[in-house]
């Protein structure tokens, strides 16, 4: 940080998206606050500032803003769409969105009359609606927001097998997505909230049936949740399906703003009880350790946490989100930070003492 309180940025690092020729910024802009915690004007300001700092990956979903509800369904895509129309800068961004999985998971009965699945009917309806809201004729990376089958995601660590599985076959879903690639509506296919088995099956289907090969996987990853390292990190590196890391600050926990029991009234985990995934005794205890490490090494806690994510070999892009411009500037500045060996060892020691308190 400069003496005037401003941040000095080094050139943004870019990494290859899967086995494509697309280069994406190591920091990506997550937008799920647009339309709930951020207005249209604020969303446009965030996008413009991020682009000026070298960010080119913008991530959204049909289900955003968050928390999902009927009144704000699609609002984030609409805000990005008005920015695209007004700015004329569609060509400067790698635009990522997602089609929702089965509606019962989020109790989103308003989505396609509560019948949404990852089948042909739903995916075709979803892509056309997203393109209309985004005011573009193609999406660079179209992701499956969560699996059609019952498995462990959204904070469920252990796997509980469901007998009598009636989920849409992975091959059927990927066939529809491949059709979207061939029609030009999307350029590439990505996964989200997926498991090693699921990723393997998508890659197998692509190889055996000549279908589109997935290029990324968007899963949670942070100092509070490093479960990606257990099975998916090896897959990501060996198969060229890099991580788009979401919740890298654990919904703001790792910024230190909740230290000593503080509860900022406008924060997500205070306003909405559904975000208990990053709350509670174990989360607070682990966070306190990481905040202390950051301060002992002269680092901003949020920037240290983001820099740790940035340094991972399996990472393609780290999706940051912010509700204020000051948060955005702080988070973007993490791209210029290299953690010392001593800092990394202190982080690893804290992780060994309290591993993955927020899976």
Steps between C-alpha positions, in 0.01 A plus 500: 500500500628843412539788746177652369304185580487384138612160377782444254437204270744283315388367162225241538602136459308294245451126488369269231138389530515121477637372169377804311681802358318736738705690755317610815608725786614327818243720676147474366205718593216321674172687468239326712448812713375697198127550537485429874783669689617709205298720266532504124719812512726343762527181296602698192759690703649176631528351152666811358751520784582130480561524125730797555708281735535221245209274599336343198297212650147591615300224669124487552208254498131493417427447872674822610469724692561323829321392710283363219136603501231549239507880522868526405536197272717596201571849636878462488497393137274794416742744665794356308288515186428871537872558552580306182246703303613834642875444493541311173777298668367146458818408312716593799359242741487124539135466599405205720151399610325191633186297449334396826477139607189333647273759660434304820859556615443872557121477528477716187150400396471818295765376256330340197200419718711294737589238239853604413750220437820480299307366203449630147182693568635687800846573362367635171252722683768619740759595238255700291378692806856569617608625159203734493573640846871533426429670167755290315483219248753271669639406841869409519467247783164343583509300825272245664432672832459180702460131413168348398568195716496491878855537629703703748527872426391834652665420832426126523838341563411131526348305212169321559401277213143533375346178374269507201677794335277656232734786408555612142794299363823696469526394136160653424588828669835523324340422165270801540788724604702379201213602275519850647872513419439391143220756458727780620289592803783402733872452445587258778347283773581517870389326819425635845459341844615174347680199646801301370266223380280748317793673332640164396170395344470824301853458366432134418180587314681765297777259401278203421219684321680790336321756715620836632777470759445695822765767554446610861342417832361770730510378860556665839862545605646710781708476814181381672420237238786322324306181425567557127855384569389153610387358166437775250838675500670207327216477249522872430874491430526169315186550290532872435171588670600787724318637801291814496504554875188644659460632856878551534436719806234275653225762455729763650604304809868504399504878469503516879190718517324246725786486751415494871134432433441806278193471278483774234125535437527513120713187466348193337553261790317743729215590264424144385504197729544266201869595484588319822748297294768762576386580851535338840758415763745304283492757222569782745782313671675417173444850363657654809814295435525617139433864587776484761741349248424778252558773753819338630634510144387852423220394265136591462305186603279498190796549268697221666206263468454585132872484428503146641229401252676678212822304551341157449608317186153351448339846498390664176320802647414621849146642505483796733182684592446832673220721617712818517765648274747500789454124541545453127824701494637311799415163348640581157827611655557141616612421145825683574579315824743211526494320833830430670603147590458587867145623441408187308641275772302687765186455291568128459554463873166666571334276241640187662361613835153583364448347152202596287262644762262619226468226234 
